[in-house]
Amino acid sequence: MKDTDKTKSQQLMELEEHYGAHNYHPLPVVLSRGKDIYVWDVEGKQYFDFLSSYSAVNQGHCHPRIVKVLKDQADRLCLTSRAFYNDALCEYEKFMHEYFGYDRVLPMNTGAEGVETALKLARRWGAVKKGIPNDRIKVICCEGNFHGRTVTVITMSNDPSSYANYGPLTPGFIRIPYNDTEALRCALDEHGNEVCAFIAEPIQGEAGVFVPDDGYLKTCYDLCHQHNVLFIADEVQTGIARTGRMLCSEHDDIRPDIVVLGKALGGGVLPVSACLADDEIMLNIRPGEHGSTFGGFPLAARVAVEALKVVRDEHLVENAERMGEIFRREVRKIKSEAILEVRGRGLLNAIVTRPVKGRTAWDICLSMKDKGLLAKPTHDHIIRFAPPLTITEEALMQAIAIIRETFEEQ
């Protein structure tokens, strides 16, 4: 085929294949525009976005309020570094304190940086406050986790595609099964004096929207406090209203010692992450002991405040809860041998599939793409569905009709 015979999408995908690193396997669609719950490809075809950039676009694509704040601040001041104060960061820090109720915020950029920061805060607390010898400090984590891609973070993973051939990995981690309070109890009984923290996702997203049993987080939280261990909630994907609560931890009525936020904190326009904690934990790190050139830069501070105001003003917590209930109810009515399970909370949901006539979850996603809905498999047999939290019931039912048609034709 001559280049002139190829679609613009085909030409652009070939450019990326030729010049980009091969560390992703995207669905074959090239997007060029987005608005609210929709995206358009370079040929102009419209799609429902049911991935939301892995929950980074909870407020919808190019939300006008967020974009306006971004543009206004970009015209004034974008970056100062932390060598100086700026007039946006202090207001952001106060806003975060009032919004989430923690004494302090430590601003970073990406979710993985946020997790790294939480681990450093916990280890520093373990050494300074708990008195654990520096070479014996341990963190308990869970099988099936996905906390990011840095070398230390992939040490916590039990997925070879994350950690294989990146050694030597970081010592000091104990991995236990997820959704198993007895495993945590045993680990704490054996190692508790040397454990500074337990880190978990309130719902494991990359594992396929694995929702733990009711009360799991509360029992883990109580066990941690019995052993003077910090509870770290990685809310990078589950936070900011995604599961029908501002923080997913609220489903179990707990207040984690450290909360990691990211993704939707940037309103879908910037990478913004943060750690929330109280003085007892946060003030163990002093000037020069941790930081980031872009962490808390003026543009990010203004955007994050507006992104959170949009969530509050547009009642996205309530909408996520109501639309999620409708989604699971309607999708469970679909009659298809390819569907094994439908699970989720709020608007973080998944369909667990099985091959029918050789068609995999990837094939199903390709078929949905052709019909105008974008979603992506995880772990080969699970499809995650996470539209922007601004979706209306009418639009949701239209999207569900595409999902139903795709599965019923299997």
C-alpha positions in Angstrom: 0.0 0.0 0.0 1.3 3.4 -0.9 1.5 6.1 1.8 -1.0 8.1 -0.2 -3.5 5.2 0.1 -3.2 5.1 3.9 -5.5 6.9 6.2 -4.1 9.7 8.3 -4.5 7.4 11.4 -2.4 4.7 9.7 0.3 7.1 8.8 0.5 8.6 12.3 0.5 5.2 14.0 3.4 4.1 11.8 5.3 7.2 12.8 5.0 6.4 16.4 5.9 2.8 15.8 9.0 3.9 14.0 10.2 6.7 16.2 8.7 6.0 19.7 9.7 3.5 22.4 7.6 0.3 22.3 6.5 0.4 25.9 2.8 0.7 25.1 0.3 -1.3 23.0 -2.4 1.2 22.3 -5.8 0.5 20.7 -5.5 1.4 17.0 -7.2 4.8 17.2 -5.5 8.3 16.9 -7.3 10.9 18.8 -7.1 14.6 18.1 -9.9 16.3 20.0 -11.9 15.8 23.2 -14.9 17.4 24.9 -16.6 16.2 28.1 -17.2 12.5 27.7 -16.3 12.3 24.0 -13.2 12.2 21.9 -12.7 12.4 18.1 -10.1 10.7 16.0 -8.1 12.4 13.2 -10.7 11.4 10.6 -13.4 13.0 12.7 -15.2 10.0 14.1 -16.7 10.5 17.6 -16.3 8.0 20.5 -17.4 7.6 24.0 -14.3 7.7 26.2 -14.7 4.9 28.7 -11.2 4.9 30.0 -10.8 8.6 31.0 -7.0 8.4 30.7 -7.1 5.9 33.6 -9.3 8.2 35.6 -7.3 11.3 35.0 -10.2 12.9 33.2 -12.9 12.6 35.8 -14.1 16.1 35.1 -14.4 15.5 31.4 -12.1 16.4 28.6 -11.1 20.1 28.3 -13.5 21.3 31.0 -14.0 25.0 30.3 -13.4 26.2 33.8 -10.2 24.2 34.2 -8.9 25.2 30.8 -9.6 28.9 31.6 -7.7 28.7 34.8 -4.8 27.0 33.0 -4.7 29.7 30.3 -5.1 32.6 32.7 -2.2 31.4 34.9 -0.1 30.5 31.9 -0.3 34.1 30.9 1.0 35.2 34.3 3.5 32.7 35.7 4.1 29.0 34.9 7.2 27.9 36.9 9.3 29.3 39.8 10.8 26.1 41.2 10.7 25.8 45.0 13.7 28.1 45.3 11.1 30.8 45.8 7.6 31.2 47.1 4.8 31.7 44.6 1.3 33.2 45.2 -0.5 30.1 43.9 1.1 27.3 46.0 0.2 28.7 49.4 -3.4 29.1 48.4 -3.5 25.6 47.0 -2.0 24.1 50.2 -4.6 25.9 52.4 -7.4 24.7 50.0 -6.2 21.1 50.2 -6.1 21.3 54.0 -9.7 22.5 54.1 -10.9 20.1 51.4 -9.5 16.9 52.7 -8.8 17.7 56.4 -5.1 16.8 56.6 -2.6 19.1 58.3 -0.3 19.4 55.2 0.1 18.5 51.6 3.4 17.6 49.8 2.9 18.4 46.1 4.5 16.3 43.4 3.7 15.7 39.7 3.0 12.0 38.8 1.2 9.2 40.6 4.4 7.2 40.9 6.2 10.3 42.4 3.4 10.5 44.9 3.8 6.9 45.9 7.6 7.3 46.2 7.0 10.3 48.4 4.6 8.4 50.6 7.2 5.6 51.0 9.8 8.1 51.9 7.5 9.8 54.4 6.7 6.5 56.0 10.3 5.3 56.1 11.4 8.6 57.6 8.6 8.3 60.2 9.7 4.7 61.0 13.3 5.8 61.6 12.6 9.1 63.5 9.4 8.4 65.4 9.2 4.6 65.7 12.9 4.1 66.1 13.4 1.3 63.5 17.1 0.9 62.6 17.5 2.4 59.1 18.7 -0.9 57.4 15.7 -2.9 58.8 12.7 -0.7 57.9 10.0 -2.6 56.1 6.8 -1.8 54.2 4.0 -4.3 53.7 2.3 -4.3 50.2 -0.2 -6.4 48.4 -0.1 -8.9 45.5 -1.8 -7.6 42.4 -0.9 -4.0 43.1 0.0 -1.4 40.6 1.6 1.7 42.2 3.7 3.0 39.3 6.8 2.3 37.3 9.8 3.5 39.3 12.4 0.9 40.3 11.4 1.1 44.0 7.7 0.9 43.2 8.0 -2.1 40.8 9.7 -3.9 43.6 6.2 -4.2 45.2 4.8 -5.8 42.1 4.4 -9.5 41.6 3.7 -9.0 37.8 6.9 -10.0 35.9 6.0 -7.5 33.1 6.6 -4.8 35.7 9.7 -6.0 37.5 11.5 -8.6 35.3 15.1 -7.7 34.3 15.1 -4.4 36.1 17.2 -5.7 39.1 18.6 -5.3 41.6 15.3 -4.2 43.1 14.8 -2.2 46.3 14.9 -4.2 49.6 12.5 -3.8 52.5 9.2 -4.9 51.2 6.9 -7.7 52.4 4.2 -8.8 49.9 1.0 -10.4 51.1 -2.3 -11.4 49.3 -4.8 -8.6 48.8 -8.2 -8.8 50.5 -6.7 -11.1 53.2 -6.7 -9.5 56.6 -5.3 -12.6 58.2 -2.3 -12.4 56.0 -1.7 -8.8 57.2 -2.3 -9.9 60.8 0.4 -12.6 60.5 2.9 -10.3 58.8 2.4 -7.7 61.5 2.7 -10.2 64.3 6.0 -11.5 62.8 7.6 -8.2 61.5 5.6 -5.4 63.2 8.4 -3.9 65.2 10.3 -3.3 61.9 7.3 -2.3 59.7 6.7 1.4 59.1 3.7 1.2 56.8 1.2 -0.9 55.0 0.3 0.4 51.5 -2.8 -0.6 49.5 -5.1 0.5 46.7 -8.7 0.7 48.1 -9.7 -1.0 44.8 -7.0 -2.5 42.7 -7.4 -0.9 39.3 -4.8 -2.4 37.1 -5.6 -5.8 38.6 -9.0 -5.6 36.9 -11.1 -3.4 39.3 -10.7 -5.9 42.2 -13.1 -4.7 44.8 -12.2 -6.0 48.3 -14.7 -7.3 50.8 -16.7 -4.8 52.8 -14.7 -3.9 55.9 -11.3 -5.0 54.5 -9.8 -1.6 54.7 -11.2 -0.9 58.1 -9.7 -4.1 59.5 -6.4 -3.4 57.9 -6.4 0.1 59.3 -7.2 -1.2 62.8 -4.4 -3.8 62.6 -1.9 -1.2 61.5 -2.7 1.1 64.4 -2.5 -1.8 66.9 1.1 -2.3 65.7 2.0 1.4 65.4 2.2 1.1 61.6 1.1 3.7 59.1 -1.8 3.0 56.7 -1.0 4.4 53.2 -3.9 4.6 50.8 -2.9 4.9 47.1 -5.9 6.8 45.8 -4.2 7.9 42.6 -6.9 6.2 40.5 -9.7 5.6 43.0 -9.7 9.1 44.5 -11.3 12.4 43.4 -14.9 11.0 43.3 -14.3 8.1 40.9 -15.9 5.4 43.2 -18.8 7.5 44.4 -16.9 8.9 47.4 -14.3 11.7 47.3 -11.8 9.2 48.6 -12.5 5.5 48.1 -11.3 4.9 51.6 -14.5 6.5 52.8 -16.5 3.4 51.8 -14.9 1.8 54.9 -15.1 4.9 57.0 -11.4 5.2 57.6 -8.9 8.1 57.5 -5.6 6.8 56.2 -2.4 8.1 57.7 -1.1 9.0 54.3 -3.2 9.5 51.1 -1.6 9.6 47.7 -3.6 11.6 45.0 -2.9 12.1 41.3 -4.5 11.7 37.9 -7.8 13.7 38.3 -6.1 16.1 40.6 -4.8 17.7 37.4 -8.2 18.0 35.8 -7.0 16.1 32.7 -4.8 19.0 31.6 -1.6 18.6 33.7 0.2 15.9 35.7 -0.4 16.8 39.4 0.0 14.5 42.4 0.2 15.0 46.1 0.6 13.3 49.5 -1.6 14.2 52.4 -0.6 13.7 56.0 -0.6 15.3 59.4 2.3 17.0 61.1 3.5 14.0 63.0 4.4 12.4 59.7 5.0 15.2 57.3 7.3 17.4 59.4 10.0 14.7 59.7 11.2 15.7 56.2 13.1 19.0 56.4 14.4 21.4 53.7 16.7 19.8 51.2 15.6 16.2 52.1 12.9 15.8 49.4 11.6 17.8 46.5 10.8 18.3 42.8 11.4 21.3 40.5 7.9 21.1 39.2 6.2 20.0 42.4 3.7 22.7 43.4 4.4 24.9 40.4 2.0 27.8 40.0 0.2 26.3 36.9 -0.4 23.0 38.7 -1.6 24.7 41.9 -4.2 26.8 40.2 -5.4 23.9 38.0 -5.7 21.5 41.0 -7.8 23.9 43.0 -10.2 24.4 40.1 -10.3 20.7 39.3 -11.4 20.0 42.9 -13.9 22.8 42.8 -15.5 21.4 39.6 -15.9 18.0 41.4 -17.6 19.8 44.3 -19.8 22.2 42.3 -21.0 19.7 39.7 -21.7 17.0 42.4 -19.6 14.5 40.6 -19.3 12.2 43.7 -23.1 11.8 43.7 -23.2 11.4 39.9 -20.5 8.7 40.0 -22.4 6.7 42.6 -25.7 6.9 40.8 -24.4 6.3 37.3 -22.3 3.4 38.5 -25.3 1.6 40.0 -27.1 2.0 36.7 -24.1 0.8 34.7 -23.7 -2.4 36.8 -27.4 -3.1 36.8 -27.8 -2.8 33.1 -24.6 -4.6 32.0 -25.5 -7.5 34.3 -28.7 -7.9 32.1 -26.6 -8.6 29.0 -26.9 -12.1 27.8 -23.5 -13.3 26.7 -21.4 -16.3 27.3 -18.4 -14.0 27.1 -19.3 -12.3 30.4 -18.2 -14.0 33.6 -18.5 -11.2 36.1 -19.4 -7.5 36.3 -17.9 -5.6 39.2 -17.0 -2.2 40.5 -17.9 0.8 42.6 -19.1 4.2 41.3 -17.8 4.7 37.8 -14.8 2.4 38.1 -16.1 -0.9 36.7 -15.0 -4.0 34.8 -16.3 -6.9 32.9 -14.4 -10.2 33.4 -14.6 -12.0 30.1 -13.8 -15.5 28.7 -13.0 -16.3 25.1 -15.9 -17.3 22.9 -15.2 -18.5 19.4 -11.6 -17.4 19.9 -12.6 -13.8 20.5 -10.6 -12.2 23.3 -11.1 -9.1 25.4 -8.9 -7.2 23.0 -11.2 -8.3 20.1 -14.2 -7.1 22.0 -12.5 -3.7 22.6 -11.8 -3.5 18.9 -15.4 -4.2 18.1 -16.6 -1.6 20.6 -14.2 0.9 19.0 -15.7 0.3 15.6 -19.1 1.0 17.2 -18.0 4.3 18.8 -16.8 3.4 22.4 -13.3 3.2 23.7 -12.2 0.9 26.5 -9.1 -1.1 27.1 -8.4 -4.6 28.4 -6.2 -5.3 31.4 -4.6 -8.7 32.2 -5.9 -10.0 28.8 -9.4 -11.0 29.9 -10.7 -8.0 31.9 -12.2 -4.8 30.3 -12.2 -1.7 32.5 -15.0 0.9 32.0 -14.4 4.3 33.5 -16.1 7.2 31.7 -15.8 10.8 32.9 -17.9 11.4 36.0 -19.8 14.1 34.1 -21.7 11.5 32.1 -25.5 11.8 32.0 -27.9 8.9 32.3 -29.0 9.4 28.6 -25.4 9.2 27.4 -24.7 6.3 29.7 -27.6 4.3 28.3 -26.4 5.0 24.7 -22.9 3.7 25.7 -24.4 0.6 27.4 -26.3 -0.1 24.2 -23.0 -0.3 22.3 -21.5 -2.6 25.0 -24.6 -4.8 24.9 -24.6 -5.1 21.1 -20.9 -6.0 21.1 -21.3 -8.7 23.6 -24.5 -10.2 22.3 -23.0 -10.6 18.9 -20.2 -12.8 20.3 
